[in-house]
Amino acid sequence: MKKLLMAVIATSLISVMAWAQDVVQTTGTVLKMGHPDEYIVKKGDTLWDISGTFLDKPWLWPEIWEINPQIENPHWIYPGDLIRLVYREGNPRLTLERTTKLTPGTESADRQAIDGTTRLSPQIRAESIEDAISTIPLEEIDPFLSRSRVVNPGDLESAAYILQGSQQHLIVGEGDTVYARGNFTDKLGGYGIYRKAEAFVDPKTRELLGVHAQGIGDVSAVKYEKDIATLSVTRSYEEIRPGDRLLPTENLVLNAFFEPSAPDVDIDGLIMAVEKGVSQIGKLDVVFLNRGERDGIQDGNVLAIYKTGEVVADRVKGGKVALPDERAGLLMVFRTFEKMSFALVLETDRPLAVGDKIRNP
């Protein structure tokens, strides 16, 4: 009987140890060493920052994030929100508690101002999406969300174009009247003005992936007479010139609040160009990738950057040999098109360059 009891105890201990090991393995592969148990979101934070505070691999955020059904718009995170680490059946989860805003000058607000960590009872509060934190620094990607498009070459060539401004002005800006010529059958209420920039060509296959249409401004229609439109410039980012093209305003909401994630498919691509055509690429630079929606790329996908291994001389056997590729950083895709995508470099420990490889993290 004693031997049987000892066997049962031993078996139980083994089971407990195995369970504990599973928990350690689960949390160890997800949670970052020295992670906090809770975090109060601050103005200026990004979802990538917060994810990196808790997770060793920030792109695993969807696997650990737990939706709070009691909160309106639980995917949005605001300054002042409390993110707490909890465990469900031994598995780590991050939950969100929404706190109310405090009115400056009140005793509670003054207490909060001293250490910035006053905890409040969870309450629902009204916030707009503009107040929510973005996934990555919005100021770095905003021009590429709101003012850049990748189009087929024919879309620009066949589009209506600017003739000149009123009173024979060749260069016009916000508030000016401008004339355009083209096919205005649809007689839309407004258009975006675009200028042809670089053509994106796949470095390996030489396939034309699209043309970069750079946003110059916006116009609203005043009147149409046959193939001539009189337009009013409602916004201009640069001087509008004859030959700039008109494209219909994009009927979509460009999302800056996606979740960091790993791609669902294997990705093997290249950085084929960089913003402003600089020779060296660093942290927070926008780069253009030769992989897009057709390849399984989605907004929020995190990819590892690899530098091609150096070719060196073999001084023993002779000849040359290629060294292995070296991992050099991380980037996140923030806007996808059919054949290519835009991404922001988030981490790098060395200068990057056009031609560096991208793969699953």
N, C-alpha and C positions, 0 to 999 in steps of 0.2 A: 504493500500500500504506500509505504514511504517512497519507494522507487517510482511508483506511478505518479505520486504528487510532485516529486522533483522533475519528472519528465514533463508534466503539464506546465509547471512553472517555467522550465527551460524553453518549452515551445512558445509560451506566452511572451517571454522575454525576447525570443528571436523575432516573433511577429511584431512586437512593439519597436524593436530596433530596426526592422525592415521598413515599418511605416515611417519611423523618424527619418531614416535615410532617404526615403522617397520624398518626404517633405523638404529635407535639406537640399536634395537634388533639384526639386521643383523651384524652391525659392532661390537657391544658389544660382540657377541658370537664368533667373529673371531679375531678381532684386540686386541692386547695386550695393557693394560693401559700404557700410556706414550710412545707409539710407535713413531718412527721418521716418517717424511714424505718422506724421501729419505735416501739412504745408499750407500756409495761407498765401493765396495768389496775390501777387503785387502788380501794379501798373508797370508795363514794359516787359513783363514775362511773356514767353511764347510757350506753346504746347510742347515744342521740342525741348526747351529748357526744363520744364516741369517733368517731362517723361525721363529726361536724363538725370534728374534729381533722385528718382526712385529706381530706375531700371538700368541694368548694365548694358542692355541693348534697347535703346529708346524706340526702335521700330516695332517692338513687341507690345506697345501700348494697347492695341485692340484686344490682346489676349488677357489683359489684367484689369482693364477698365470696366467698371460695373455701373450700368445705368440706374439712376435713382428715379423711379417712376413718379415720385411725389413732387418732382421739380419740373417746372415748365421749361421746355428747351434744354434738356439735360446734357446735350452735346456741346452747348456753349458754356464756356468758363469765363468768369468775370473776376476782376480784381476784388479781393475781399472774400472770395469763395474759399472754403476749407476742403482740402483734399486729404482724406484719411486712409491709412493702410489698415485693412482688416483681413481676417482669414475666414474662408468658407470651406468647411470640411478639410482644413489643412492647407488650402490653396490661397495664395495671396491675391487680394483684390483691392483696387483703389476706388473709393467712393467719394461722392461730392455732396457737401452740405452748403447750401446757399445762405448767406448771411445778409441782413438788412443793412442799408446805408445809415450812417450816423450823421446827424446835423451838427456842423461845426459850432463850438461854443457850449454844447451841452456837457454835463459832467461825464457821461459815458464816452463822448467823443474825445474829451480832454484826456481821459484815462487811456484811451486807445492811442492817442497821439504820442504818449510817453514811450511806450515800448512797441507799439504797432502790432500787438498780438492779442488784443482783447477778443475773446471768443463770445459769440452771440448765439442765441437760440435760432435754429434754422427757421427761416421765413421765406415766403415767396416775395420777390420784388420785381418790379417792372424795369426791364433793361432792353435796349435796342441792340441789334447785332453789331452795330458800329462800336459798342463799348466792350464787346467780347474780345478776349485775347486771340491773336492769330496763331496759326501753327508755326510759322517761321516769320522773321522780321518783315512786316508788311511794307515798310518804306523801301526795302531792297527789291521787292518784286512787283510793287504796284504798277509801274510803267508797263510791265509785261503782262499784267492782268487786264488793264483797262485800255492800253493804247497800242498793243501789238497783235498782229494776226499772221498766221501762215496760210497762204492761199495758193491755188493753182495759178501758174503764169497767165493763163487765158482769162482768169477772173479779173485781173488788173488791166490787161490789154483791152478788154471789151468794155470796161467800166467808163462811165461819164467822167469828164475831166474839167478842171478849172480853166477858164479862158482868161479872165482878168478881173480886177476889182472895179468898183464904180469909179468914175472920173479917170479912167484909163490907168489906174494904179496897177502895177504888176505884182507888188507884194502887199498883202493885206493881213489884217489881224482881227482880234476879237472886236465885235461891234460894227465891223465894216460890212458892206454889201458886196457880193461876189457873183459872177456869172459863170455858168458851167454849160457844157454841151454834151449831149449823149442821148441815150434811149431812156426817156422818162415815162414810159408807158404806165408804170405802177403809180407814179406821182406820190411818192412817199412824203411824209411830213418832215423827215430829217435824214441826214446822212453823216457818216464819218468820213473825214478827209485823210487819205493815206498816201504815203510816198514809197515808191519801190526801193527796198534796201537790198541786202544780199540774197542770192539764191543759195539754197541749202542742197548740197550734193553729197550723197553717201560716199565716204572716202574709199570704201571697199568695192561696192557694186557700181558706182558712178550713176546711180539712179537719182533723178531730180526729185527731192522730197517735198519741195515747196519753195515759195518766195516769201521773204519777210516783208510784210506790209507794215510800215511804221506809221503810227497814228500821229497826225499833225493837228487835227482839230475836229470840231463838229459844226454843222450848219443846219438851219431850219429853212424849209421851203417858204418862199414868199409868193411866187407865182411861176407858172409854166406857160411857155409859148412855143409850140412845136417841139424842137429839140434843144431849146434854150431854157435854162432855169435861172430864175433870180433867187438868190439865197442870202440869208443873213448869218454871219459867223457868230455862233453862240459861245464857242470856246476855241482857243488856239494855244498849242504847246510850242509851236515854232511859227515862223513866218510862212504864210500860205502862198504858194507860187503857181504860175501857169503850168499845167501839165500834171499837177497833183490829182489823184483819182478819188472818186466818190464811191463808197461801198455802203450798202444798207447797214444801219446800226444793228449790232448783234443783239438778238433777242434772247439773252441768257443772263443769269446771275453768276458771275465768276466767283468761285468759292475760295476763300483764303482760310477756311476753318476745317479742313480735312484732317483725318487722323494719320499719323505716321504709321507706315506698314511696310512689310516686305512684299515683293511681287509674288503673285500666285503662280507664276511660271518662271522658268530659267531665262535669264536675260544675259546676253553677251553682245555688248555694243561699244560705241566710242563717243567721246566728246569730239564733235566735229567743228565746233565754232564757239567763240566766247563773245560776250557783250563788248562792244567797242573795239573788237579785234586786237586786244592786247596780246603780247607774246607769252606772258606768264599769268597763270591763274591762281588765285588765292581764296581764302575764306570769304564768304558772302559775295563772291562773283557769280553772275548768272551765266550759265553755259547752255549750249544747244546740243541735244543728243540725237543720234540717228536711230532711235527706237521710239515708237509711239503706240497708239491705241491698237493697231493691228498686231502688234507684238506682245500685247498683254500689259502694257504700262498703264498705270492709273495715277491720278493725282494723289500725292502723299507717299508714293513708293520711295523707299530709301534704297540707294544703291551704293556699293563700295566702288571706290576709284582705285585702279591699279596702273602703276607705271610699268611700261614694257621693260623687261629685263635687258640689261646691257649686254652687248655682244663683245666678248673678250677673247684674247689670244690664249690658247692652251700651250703653255711653255713646255709641257711634258710630252704630249702626243702630237703636238703641232696642230695647225689649223685654228679655227675659231669656234666658239661655243656660246650659245645664248643662255644667260642666267635666267632664273625664274622671275616672273613678274612680281613686283612688290606692291603690297597694299599701301595706299598713300592717303586715304581720306574717305569721307562720306558726302553724298549729296542727296537732296530730296527733289523729286519731280513735283512741280506746282502747277503746270499747265500742259495738257496733252493735246496733240493733233493726230490725225490718222497715221502719219508716217514718221513723226518726230515729236520731240517734247522739249520744254524749257525746264531747267533745274537750277537749284541754288546750292553752291558748295557750302556745307555746314562745318566740316572738319577737314583739316589737312595738316600734315607735319612736314611738308616740303612743297616747293613750287610745282604746280601742275601745268600741263600744256595740252594744246589741241592734239588729238590722237591718243590720249590716255584712255584706257579701257574702263568700261563699267560692267559690273556683275552683281549678282545677288549678294546681300550683305552677310 
